[in-house]
Amino acid sequence: ATITPEMSNDVEIGVNYKNKKFNANVNLYYMWFKNELILNGELGVNGLPCHENADNSFRTGIEGTVNWNIWKKIYFDFNGSYSYNKVISNTYGTSNHILTPNITLDCDLSWLDKNWKVGVNTNYRSAMYIDMSNEYTIPDLFTLNLFGSVMFKNVELNLRLNNITNRTNYCTGMLGANNEVLYIKNAGFNINGSVVIYF
């Protein structure tokens, strides 16, 4: 198929507030496109995802971050977004972008000392459509994770326990040749460690 170059426009406005213990950023955006090159939920003969031009489309939303020293050595970090996105095309009419969640959230609550850090992390992503008819979705994703690190002179040891509830999550999905829903599954409970040496 012939692909037409896309044209995009972006308008954003944001605000930042900061003091000794608190820093927050909020940003509003509106992006509109002509001939946006979008995923259409189909697979090519080589097994790769197919793209096509949308006649008109837009993406708009709000995103923000918070870094807060709540009390002494306790810290809270947050980043998240909410978006509203639409595609207008002759093929599908008005529909939602595929593989585009409306809500993403990531939060850390940690205890930080000179040589060590421990904390808990949560991550959330709302459900996403996988077809332009908006009939099939990937379920929402949620993980609860624990992390810690300790420093010995110039050596840093890190340990992370991911998805401690062993929840079944899917990172992406697609429709198969017979319109069956195919999911790619995230790892269940898993442990990661690392050693960092500073020179």
Buried (B, 14 or more C-beta within 10 A) or exposed (E): EEEEEBEEEEEEEEEEEEEEEEBBBBBBBBBBBBBBEBBBBEBEEEEEBBBBBBEBBBBBBBBBBBBBBEEEEEBBBBBBBBBEBBBBBEEBEEBBBBBBBBBBBBBBBBBBEEEBBBBBBBBBBBBBBBBBEBEBBBBBBBBBBBBBBBBEEEEBBBBBBBBBEEEEBBEBBBBEEEEEBEBEEBEEEEEEEEEEEEE
